[in-house]
């Protein structure tokens, strides 16, 4: 375990606005991009919801998380003249967006990296108690005190485990389970690793599949906890206490680029989707004689989630389908693989679901409020709010919606 050199800027927290519902990790409270109990308007003005504040921030696609007292995300700092190439973890006051603290560390690109679509960071921080866990494009895992930004422990996983930074930079977001922080890094014998949250000691490493951009999720099948890892060639179920393989189902994609997060339900159906010549699969998980059986329920080549996310509501999964051609916001039946409808007019997008409505942010910066169901999608409101390649999924905390593009953060009032 190695402590990374860093620059630390701290500012005392001055109060801020308490958010009603924390958004502590990638995908929100339950890692599924859904908020229970939220109340959203049925429309908003032509120019969009009221802007509470907006501020500049360095480049990156890391989404925003919050514990209700602070906002956290990551960004990139590059200055070729000064030979400065760093990543920063930042805490913001939700009341006005001002910086509370920053933690910076060196993160130069590797020679084999291609960062023309954005220099990162791509991974989203994880809040657990008083700690904040982050992963950078060169697979530096940090544990910080979320109140001050003080570095508690760290791992340079490239040096320690030959972890892959992939061609575009590491992108998976860490997951908490019991007293563990878990993340996929690829490689023989250590494709997935788990560290103790408190002191960073390795608890287990296991499996031999390749690296992935996709973030893992936790499911419960007949009372058994399972870690779902969408790796380079297959989706896998692991025992989260040891990393033992429980099941696997093939889903090979060109370049090994499985990026989107799997979507699970309470009925054992798992939805996975990729671009790059692949499509979507429904995998049905069942238990028999103490073992998990993974069976393909369907395959549909037309539904292709590229690097965005998807949300399940009832028996349908909703998401932005398309890679390098036409893009459609699409509804697909998770049990049959039949596409219910496809909606034009929205560019490649990310989304979240609350109060029976979908909040959609497309890459052109258009924020959309819509009602969705098996029969149709109805757009309730639309406004252009972001300018610079909006690939980051929005964050909803109470009545405040946070948007991020590659230049700034915007806080919107959804009252």
C-alpha positions in Angstrom: 0.0 0.0 0.0 1.5 3.3 -1.1 0.5 6.9 -0.2 0.4 9.1 -3.2 2.0 12.5 -3.3 -0.6 15.2 -3.3 -1.5 18.8 -2.9 -4.3 19.5 -0.4 -6.5 22.6 -0.1 -9.0 22.7 2.7 -11.7 25.2 3.6 -14.0 24.9 6.6 -17.5 23.9 5.7 -19.8 26.9 6.2 -23.2 25.3 6.4 -24.7 24.5 3.0 -28.0 23.1 2.1 -29.1 19.7 3.5 -30.3 17.5 0.7 -33.4 15.4 1.5 -32.1 12.3 -0.2 -28.3 11.5 -0.4 -26.9 10.2 -3.7 -23.8 8.4 -2.4 -22.6 6.4 -5.3 -22.8 5.7 -9.0 -26.4 5.2 -9.9 -27.8 6.8 -6.7 -29.0 5.3 -3.4 -29.7 1.8 -4.8 -27.2 2.0 -7.8 -30.1 1.8 -10.2 -30.6 5.5 -11.2 -33.9 5.6 -9.4 -35.1 7.8 -6.5 -38.1 6.6 -4.4 -40.3 9.3 -2.8 -39.2 12.2 -4.9 -41.8 14.7 -6.2 -41.1 16.4 -9.5 -43.0 19.1 -11.4 -45.1 18.1 -14.4 -43.3 20.7 -16.5 -40.9 23.6 -16.3 -40.5 27.0 -18.0 -39.1 27.2 -21.6 -35.7 28.1 -20.4 -35.7 25.2 -18.0 -35.8 24.9 -14.2 -34.5 27.8 -12.0 -30.7 27.9 -11.9 -29.5 28.0 -8.3 -25.8 28.4 -9.3 -23.3 27.3 -11.9 -19.6 27.2 -11.8 -16.6 26.3 -13.9 -14.9 23.0 -13.3 -12.1 21.2 -15.0 -12.6 18.4 -17.6 -14.0 15.0 -16.7 -17.0 12.7 -16.8 -17.1 11.7 -13.2 -20.7 12.2 -11.9 -21.6 14.1 -8.7 -22.4 12.4 -5.4 -23.7 13.9 -2.2 -24.2 13.0 1.5 -26.6 15.9 1.9 -23.9 18.2 3.3 -21.4 18.3 0.5 -21.1 17.5 -3.2 -18.2 15.4 -4.4 -16.8 14.7 -7.9 -13.4 14.5 -9.8 -11.8 16.6 -12.5 -8.7 16.9 -14.6 -5.9 19.6 -14.5 -3.5 19.8 -17.5 -1.0 22.5 -18.2 1.6 21.5 -20.8 3.7 24.6 -20.2 4.1 23.7 -16.6 4.3 20.0 -17.3 1.3 19.7 -14.9 -0.9 16.6 -15.4 -3.1 15.9 -12.4 -6.5 14.7 -11.2 -8.4 16.4 -8.4 -11.1 15.2 -6.0 -13.2 18.1 -5.0 -15.9 18.8 -2.3 -18.4 21.6 -3.0 -20.9 23.4 -0.9 -24.4 22.5 -2.3 -25.7 26.0 -1.3 -23.5 27.9 -3.8 -21.0 25.5 -5.4 -18.0 27.0 -3.7 -15.0 24.7 -3.1 -14.7 23.3 0.4 -11.6 21.3 -0.2 -9.5 19.7 -3.0 -7.1 16.8 -3.2 -4.8 16.7 -6.2 -2.3 14.1 -7.4 -0.2 13.4 -10.4 -1.9 11.4 -13.2 0.0 11.7 -16.5 -1.4 9.8 -19.5 0.3 6.5 -20.4 1.8 6.3 -23.9 -0.8 3.8 -25.1 -3.8 5.8 -23.9 -6.1 7.5 -26.5 -7.9 10.3 -24.7 -9.3 12.2 -27.7 -12.9 11.8 -26.5 -12.1 13.3 -23.1 -9.2 13.0 -20.6 -11.3 11.8 -17.7 -11.6 11.1 -14.8 -14.5 8.8 -15.7 -15.2 7.0 -12.4 -17.7 8.3 -9.8 -16.7 8.6 -6.1 -18.3 6.4 -3.4 -19.4 7.7 0.0 -19.4 5.3 2.9 -19.8 6.9 6.4 -17.1 9.5 6.8 -14.9 8.2 4.0 -14.8 8.9 0.3 -13.4 6.4 -2.2 -12.2 7.5 -5.7 -10.5 5.9 -8.7 -8.6 7.8 -11.4 -7.8 7.0 -15.0 -4.5 5.4 -14.1 -6.2 3.2 -11.5 -5.2 5.1 -8.4 -7.6 4.1 -5.6 -7.9 6.7 -2.9 -9.6 6.7 0.5 -10.2 10.3 1.8 -11.8 11.8 4.9 -14.9 13.3 3.3 -14.9 16.2 5.7 -11.4 17.5 5.1 -10.0 15.7 2.1 -7.2 14.2 4.1 -5.7 11.1 2.5 -6.3 8.1 4.7 -4.9 5.4 2.4 -4.3 4.7 -1.3 -3.3 2.0 -3.8 -1.6 2.5 -7.1 -3.2 -0.6 -8.7 -1.2 -0.4 -11.9 2.0 -0.8 -10.0 0.7 -3.2 -7.4 -1.4 -5.5 -9.6 -0.7 -4.5 -13.2 -4.2 -3.2 -13.4 -5.3 -2.1 -16.8 -6.0 1.6 -17.4 -7.6 0.5 -20.7 -7.3 2.6 -23.9 -9.5 5.4 -22.7 -8.7 5.4 -19.0 -10.2 3.5 -16.1 -13.9 4.1 -15.8 -15.5 1.7 -13.4 -17.0 3.1 -10.2 -16.2 1.4 -6.8 -18.9 -0.5 -4.9 -19.3 -1.0 -1.1 -20.3 -4.3 0.4 -20.2 -4.9 4.2 -16.8 -3.5 5.2 -15.3 -3.9 1.7 -14.7 -1.6 -1.2 -14.8 -3.7 -4.5 -13.7 -2.9 -8.0 -12.8 -4.7 -11.2 -9.2 -4.2 -12.5 -8.7 -7.2 -14.9 -5.9 -9.7 -15.0 -5.1 -13.3 -14.1 -5.9 -14.0 -10.4 -7.0 -10.5 -9.7 -9.7 -9.5 -12.2 -11.7 -8.2 -9.2 -10.2 -6.9 -5.9 -11.7 -6.1 -2.5 -10.0 -3.9 0.1 -11.0 -3.2 3.7 -12.7 0.1 3.8 -11.0 1.3 7.0 -7.3 0.6 6.4 -7.1 -0.4 2.7 -5.7 -3.9 3.3 -6.4 -6.4 0.6 -9.2 -8.8 1.7 -9.5 -10.9 -1.5 -8.5 -10.9 -5.2 -10.0 -13.4 -7.7 -10.9 -14.4 -11.2 -8.9 -14.0 -14.5 -11.1 -12.1 -17.0 -10.1 -8.9 -18.7 -10.7 -5.3 -17.6 -13.9 -3.4 -18.1 -15.3 0.1 -18.1 -18.6 -1.1 -16.6 -19.4 -0.6 -12.9 -20.4 -3.6 -10.8 -23.7 -4.0 -9.0 -24.9 -6.1 -6.1 -28.0 -8.2 -6.4 -29.8 -10.6 -4.1 -31.1 -13.9 -5.6 -33.2 -16.1 -3.3 -31.5 -14.4 -0.3 -28.0 -14.8 -1.6 -25.9 -11.7 -2.3 -24.1 -11.7 -5.6 -21.7 -9.3 -7.2 -22.4 -8.8 -10.9 -19.4 -7.8 -13.0 -19.9 -7.0 -16.7 -16.4 -7.8 -17.9 -14.8 -7.7 -21.3 -16.3 -10.9 -22.8 -19.0 -12.0 -20.4 -21.3 -11.0 -17.5 -20.3 -12.8 -14.3 -21.8 -13.4 -10.9 -19.4 -13.6 -8.0 -19.7 -14.2 -4.3 -18.9 -10.8 -2.8 -17.2 -12.2 0.3 -14.5 -14.1 -1.7 -14.9 -13.3 -5.4 -15.7 -17.0 -6.1 -17.4 -17.5 -9.5 -21.1 -18.4 -9.2 -22.1 -18.1 -12.9 -21.1 -16.6 -16.2 -22.8 -15.7 -19.5 -21.0 -14.8 -22.7 -21.3 -11.3 -24.2 -18.2 -10.7 -26.3 -17.9 -7.2 -27.8 -15.4 -5.7 -30.2 -12.5 -4.2 -28.3 -13.8 -5.8 -25.1 -15.8 -2.6 -24.6 -18.6 -3.5 -22.3 -19.3 -0.1 -20.7 -22.9 0.3 -19.5 -24.0 -0.9 -16.0 -26.1 -4.1 -15.9 -29.8 -3.6 -14.9 -31.3 -6.0 -12.4 -34.8 -6.6 -11.0 -36.4 -8.6 -8.2 -37.5 -11.4 -10.6 -34.1 -12.7 -11.6 -33.9 -11.0 -15.0 -30.7 -9.2 -15.8 -30.3 -6.7 -18.7 -26.9 -6.1 -20.3 -26.2 -4.0 -23.4 -23.3 -2.9 -25.5 -22.5 -1.1 -28.7 -19.6 -2.1 -31.0 -21.5 -4.7 -33.0 -23.2 -6.4 -30.1 -26.6 -5.4 -28.7 -28.6 -6.4 -25.6 -29.3 -9.6 -23.8 -31.7 -10.7 -21.1 -30.2 -13.2 -18.8 -32.5 -15.1 -16.4 -31.0 -16.2 -13.1 -32.5 -19.0 -11.1 -31.4 -21.0 -8.1 -31.4 -24.8 -8.0 -29.8 -27.2 -5.5 -27.9 -24.3 -4.0 -26.4 -23.2 -7.3 -27.2 -20.3 -9.7 -28.2 -21.1 -13.3 -27.8 -18.3 -15.9 -29.9 -18.8 -19.0 -30.3 -16.5 -22.0 -33.9 -15.4 -22.2 -33.4 -13.3 -25.4 -31.0 -11.4 -27.6 -31.8 -8.2 -29.5 -29.2 -6.6 -31.8 -31.2 -3.3 -32.2 -31.0 -2.2 -28.6 -27.4 -0.9 -28.1 -26.5 1.1 -25.0 -23.1 2.6 -25.7 -21.6 4.5 -22.7 -24.8 5.7 -21.1 -27.0 4.0 -18.6 -30.5 2.3 -18.6 -33.3 2.2 -16.0 -35.8 -0.5 -15.3 -39.4 0.3 -14.5 -41.8 -2.6 -14.2 -41.0 -5.1 -17.0 -39.4 -2.5 -19.2 -35.9 -1.1 -19.5 -35.5 2.4 -20.9 -32.4 3.9 -22.3 -30.6 5.7 -25.2 -29.9 3.1 -27.9 -27.2 3.9 -30.5 -23.5 4.1 -31.1 -22.1 5.9 -34.1 -25.3 6.2 -36.2 -28.9 7.1 -35.4 -29.9 7.2 -31.7 -33.3 6.5 -30.3 -34.6 6.6 -26.7 -36.0 3.1 -26.4 -38.2 0.9 -24.3 -37.6 -2.9 -24.3 -39.3 -5.7 -22.5 -36.8 -7.2 -20.1 -38.4 -10.6 -20.2 -39.0 -11.0 -23.9 -36.5 -8.6 -25.6 -39.3 -7.1 -27.7 -38.8 -3.4 -28.3 -42.0 -1.5 -27.3 -41.1 1.8 -28.9 -38.3 4.1 -30.1 -38.4 7.9 -29.8 -36.5 10.2 -32.1 -35.3 13.7 -31.3 -33.1 13.0 -28.4 -29.3 12.7 -28.9 -27.3 10.0 -27.1 -28.3 10.4 -23.5 -28.1 9.4 -19.8 -31.2 9.3 -17.5 -32.6 8.9 -14.1 -36.2 8.0 -12.9 -38.2 9.6 -10.1 -41.9 10.3 -9.4 -43.1 8.4 -12.4 -41.0 10.6 -14.7 -37.7 10.3 -16.6 -35.1 13.0 -16.4 -32.9 12.8 -19.5 -29.7 14.7 -20.4 -28.5 14.2 -23.9 -24.9 14.8 -25.1 -25.9 18.1 -26.8 -26.9 19.5 -23.5 -30.6 19.2 -23.7 -32.4 18.4 -20.5 -35.7 16.5 -21.0 -38.5 15.7 -18.6 -40.7 12.9 -19.9 -43.3 10.4 -18.9 -42.6 6.8 -20.1 -44.5 3.6 -20.1 -44.8 0.5 -22.2 -47.1 2.2 -24.7 -45.3 5.5 -25.4 -43.0 8.3 -24.3 -44.4 11.8 -23.8 -42.0 14.8 -23.6 -43.3 17.2 -20.9 -40.5 19.8 -21.0 -37.2 20.4 -22.7 -34.4 23.0 -22.4 -30.8 23.4 -23.6 -28.7 23.9 -20.5 -25.2 22.4 -21.0 -22.8 23.3 -23.8 -19.7 21.0 -23.7 -20.4 17.3 -24.4 -22.8 16.3 -21.6 -22.0 12.6 -21.1 -22.3 12.7 -17.3 -25.5 11.3 -15.8 -27.5 13.8 -13.7 -27.7 13.7 -9.9 -31.0 14.3 -8.0 -30.7 15.2 -4.3 -34.0 16.3 -2.8 -35.4 19.0 -5.1 -32.0 19.9 -6.6 -30.8 18.5 -9.8 -27.1 18.7 -10.6 -25.8 18.6 -14.2 -22.2 18.4 -15.4 -20.6 18.8 -18.8 -16.9 19.0 -19.6 -16.6 22.6 -18.4 -19.1 23.4 -15.6 -21.6 22.2 -13.0 -25.1 23.5 -12.8 -27.5 23.3 -9.9 -31.2 23.5 -10.7 -34.2 23.9 -8.5 -37.0 21.4 -9.3 -39.6 22.8 -6.9 
